[in-house]
Amino acid sequence: MKITRRTLGLMAAAMMTALPAIAVAEYPQRNITLVVPFPPGGGNDAMARIIGDAMTRQIGATVVVENKAGAGGVVGTQAVQNAKPDGYTLLLGHSGTMGINPHVYPAATYHPTRDFTPVGLISEIPLALVVNKDLPAQDVTGLIALAKEKPGELSYASSGVGTGSHMAAELFAHDAGIEVAHIPYRGSGPAMTDLLGGRIDFLFGVIPSSHAQVAAGKARALAVTGAERSPTMPDVPTMQEAGIDGYEAALIYGLLAPAGTPDDVVAKVNASLNAVLADPAVQEKLAVDGSVPRPGTPAEHRAALDADLEKWGALIRDAKIEIH
Amino acid sequence: MDLMSNLALGFQTAMSLQNLGLAFIGCLVGTLIGILPGVGPIATITMLLPITFGIDPVGALIMLAGIYYGAQYGGSTSAILVNIPGEAGSVVTALDGHAMAKKGRAGAALGISAIGSFIAGCIATVVIAALAVPLTDLALRFGPTDYFALMVMGLVFAVVLAHGSVLKAVAMILLGILLSTIGSDLETGQARMTFGSLHLADGIDFAVLAMGIFGFAEVLRNLEGGEQRDVIKGTMGPLLPTRDEMKRSIAPILRGTGLGSVLGMLPGNGAVLAPFASYTLEKKLSKRPQDFGKGAIEAVAGPESANNAGAQTSFIPLLTLGIPPNAVMAIMVGAMMIQGIVPGPQVMTESPTLFWGMIASMWIGNLMLLVINLPMVGMWVRLLKVPYRLLFPAILIFSCIGIYSIDNNPMDVVFTGGFAIAGYLLIKMGFEPAPLLLGFVLGHLIEENLRRAMLLSRGELSTFAENPLSLILLMVSAGLLVLSALPTLRAKRDEVFVED
């Protein structure tokens, strides 16, 4: 290219407009650590690795996923709470660690929006109400009738005390006014095993893996807990359509940074996250765990976290769920 | 026939140059990382998981499976050489395997565990290919009452067969169970015996406990004796197992494979019991039970085969139901999800190349492990000739790295140190660590399944009697206890866990 006065002028203008961008572009200078407060191998871990891998290519720094498991996610969450608020330590937070734990774990002394800076929502995971294939109930109304007929006799499985699958079921029992027994398991795998084996009557599980069992004829899905039907199982009604007014239980997932993280850094990570969530390849991978992407602003994430904390707190108080 | 065409498809997939290479890299890297003292399959797979992200799903899972077998084999190597089991399965290997190493037969111990694992792996692969689907439905009938009864039987074996120090063995088992109850209560979420520490909220990691009371305590005990090792006293005998040793091992290998294959396919992690059960069985059947604990090759061959067969058949619930029976398989589920595969019963029909390719790769992986490991035996044995003043600091440093890498938690290293001192004192007072570890491993499962069975039956104890399988298992356990109480039989009773 021949450099003329004109192109020089254009180049100068381009550099001038690029200047403010350069100031922000100072972040990231080094690797970003994304803390997953659960052991490797679960849905949380898979989500973090999918997002981290995509963001690495997007943001221009390597996003390293670090598993800091312990105490239902409290250990890893607190590690990020106490980390330097410089944007180099991020947290994968969800309804379990942010919305439920502060109500049930005495050790979880943190507040999701006061002790953290919300960066952006990643996704929502609605669940499916799945019953044992031999249970006579054909729909949600039938299940409620059966539970009322035999109070305390139906058992439901959860993947642990205070997990989303436990809370979704408690919310259902509370709203439907039924009495059912809670059988907690260590993770969703063993819970599903006993449902398939006929020892458990129903459970709330993530949609794709539940759908896999339903499609194989080993279980039946009665409803999904999101506000809308799931494209994975379009024939299955939402809980509201099935007659439970106002019932919605989708687990929210998002990226958080320690409180006091600078706004420009948060904006940069948020932009990168939203760009990644718009990528169909990422959406497809997230869908494996039933994730419905929810790109948005940090402010929307903050509002969602506050609402989530309030919602589960109210249930735990009203239904008098005793965990300790 | 269907099975044959499916297997042909599997081998076609697994034998592609790329997948062969991935299986080889997986086995090799798994072996090398797994050999770090205390680093078992879980830690190894976790560390190496990210390197599989860029590969297609079949290749990634084949490689992960290779890492899994490799790490398992590497874990046995460190159990035999330095008495540090990286996971529950190699506790039993450490008993007689390390005793053999002390007698200068480390090569034979390593060799027989490679050969035994290979045979077990081959047979278990055939079991999976032919019977996975029908057995899955059968295994689903196994409920909490049955698991509870099975685990009780596991403990009773240890009690009945521990001899001379029955009381001490019982005390150790109970201590192990007690240690297993530390952490959040599954049913109530209540923190138990954590002293308010978040580090204890999830209980004690197996590797932390095992490395402390086994490996580190062993180092302490060796330090007091000065350098007197048979290994370096010239005559080492043949490097690999002799013809006689092979002959003595073949039946234990086959029995261990059978036990491991059956226990491994239970979705509730029955595989943990396999090596213990095999050890007990071999000792019962042996003409020289007094040699057990002092370096009997049958006691390495049987449990190692049981362990490997169980490891292999524990893929059954994962492949046919999409349900992981243990922590390693849970990581495999995570890997599948990252690859965009929903684990579930549909994998078999929707992705036959994945399903059958993995099964075929199991056989290939086992063959590769044999090829990788037999030539390395000589190298590992020479490692034992390194003087203590160099070997011990190296073991301690590598172990600490291994422990830290499990959870990135420095407190784990401190705890290992504490268990090392406790383990040393226990050995000095004549208590053996193996029953403690068995109690610890089974403690979780016993408690969870007992309480789950009680919850499901709404507190009716009769649930154990109404269920035929649990009734039989509990009656066998009770019978064994009664037999052991009869004084005439007591004289014949053998020792399982007495080390020296």
Interface residues (C-beta under 8 A of the other chain):
Chain A: P39 P40 G41 G42 G43 D45 A46 R49 I50 D53 V65 E66 N67 K68 A69 G70 A71 G72 V74 V75 Q78 V104 Y105 A107 G152 S155 G160 V161 G162 A181 I183 P184 Y185 R186 G187 G189 P190 M192 T193 D194 L196 G197 R199 I200 P208 S209 H211 A212 Q213 A215 A216 K218 E284 K285 V288 D289 E322 I323 H324
Chain B: T46 L49 P50 F53 L140 R141 F142 G143 P144 S184 L186 E187 T188 G189 Q190 A191 L198 H199 A201 D202 P267 G268 P317 L321 G322 I323 P324 P325 A327 A330 I331 M332 V333 G334 A335 M337 I338 G340 I341 V342 P343 G344 P345 Q346 D407 N408 N409 E448 R452 L455 L456 R458
